[in-house]
Amino acid sequence: MSMFESLGRYAAAIKHAHNRNRSVRTLNSLPPEIQKDIGWPASPPSDPQAALAALLLGSAR
Protein backbone atom coordinates (compact mmCIF):
# COMPACT_ATOMS: atom_id res chain seq x y z
CA MET A 1 0.00 0.00 0.00
CA SER A 2 1.47 3.30 -1.02
CA MET A 3 1.68 6.35 1.18
CA PHE A 4 -0.93 8.13 -0.95
CA GLU A 5 -3.43 5.29 -0.58
CA SER A 6 -3.02 5.43 3.19
CA LEU A 7 -3.40 9.20 3.17
CA GLY A 8 -6.54 8.91 1.01
CA ARG A 9 -8.09 6.39 3.37
CA TYR A 10 -7.30 8.60 6.35
CA ALA A 11 -8.85 11.64 4.64
CA ALA A 12 -11.97 9.63 3.75
CA ALA A 13 -12.31 8.49 7.38
CA ILE A 14 -12.05 12.07 8.63
CA LYS A 15 -14.65 13.25 6.11
CA HIS A 16 -17.01 10.42 7.10
CA ALA A 17 -16.66 11.27 10.81
CA HIS A 18 -17.24 14.97 10.10
CA ASN A 19 -20.40 14.24 8.09
CA ARG A 20 -21.70 11.88 10.78
CA ASN A 21 -21.09 14.40 13.56
CA ARG A 22 -22.71 17.20 11.54
CA SER A 23 -25.80 15.03 11.01
CA VAL A 24 -26.03 14.22 14.72
CA ARG A 25 -25.71 17.91 15.64
CA THR A 26 -28.42 18.80 13.14
CA LEU A 27 -30.81 16.15 14.47
CA ASN A 28 -30.09 17.14 18.07
CA SER A 29 -30.91 20.76 17.26
CA LEU A 30 -34.44 19.85 16.13
CA PRO A 31 -37.34 20.50 18.52
CA PRO A 32 -38.12 17.54 20.83
CA GLU A 33 -41.50 16.97 19.14
CA ILE A 34 -39.90 16.44 15.75
CA GLN A 35 -37.15 14.28 17.24
CA LYS A 36 -39.86 12.08 18.75
CA ASP A 37 -41.79 11.93 15.44
CA ILE A 38 -38.76 10.70 13.48
CA GLY A 39 -37.66 8.29 16.22
CA TRP A 40 -34.50 10.15 17.19
CA PRO A 41 -33.60 9.62 20.86
CA ALA A 42 -34.14 12.62 23.10
CA SER A 43 -31.22 14.99 23.31
CA PRO A 44 -29.29 14.62 26.55
CA PRO A 45 -29.42 17.59 28.91
CA SER A 46 -26.44 19.91 28.69
CA ASP A 47 -24.43 18.24 31.43
CA PRO A 48 -20.71 19.09 31.16
CA GLN A 49 -19.70 15.69 32.52
CA ALA A 50 -21.93 13.89 29.99
CA ALA A 51 -20.47 16.01 27.19
CA LEU A 52 -16.93 15.10 28.26
CA ALA A 53 -17.81 11.40 28.45
CA ALA A 54 -19.37 11.53 24.98
CA LEU A 55 -16.31 13.29 23.63
CA LEU A 56 -13.91 10.76 25.11
CA LEU A 57 -15.92 7.55 24.68
CA GLY A 58 -18.42 8.28 21.93
CA SER A 59 -16.17 8.30 18.89
CA ALA A 60 -15.60 5.16 16.87
CA ARG A 61 -11.95 4.25 16.48
MODELLER restraints for C-alpha pairs under 7 A, 6 or more apart:
rsr = mdl.restraints
at = mdl.atoms
rsr.add(forms.Gaussian(group=physical.xy_distance, feature=features.Distance(at['CA:28:A'], at['CA:43:A']), mean=5.78, stdev=0.5))
rsr.add(forms.Gaussian(group=physical.xy_distance, feature=features.Distance(at['CA:32:A'], at['CA:42:A']), mean=6.73, stdev=0.5))
rsr.add(forms.Gaussian(group=physical.xy_distance, feature=features.Distance(at['CA:35:A'], at['CA:41:A']), mean=6.88, stdev=0.5))
rsr.add(forms.Gaussian(group=physical.xy_distance, feature=features.Distance(at['CA:35:A'], at['CA:42:A']), mean=6.79, stdev=0.5))
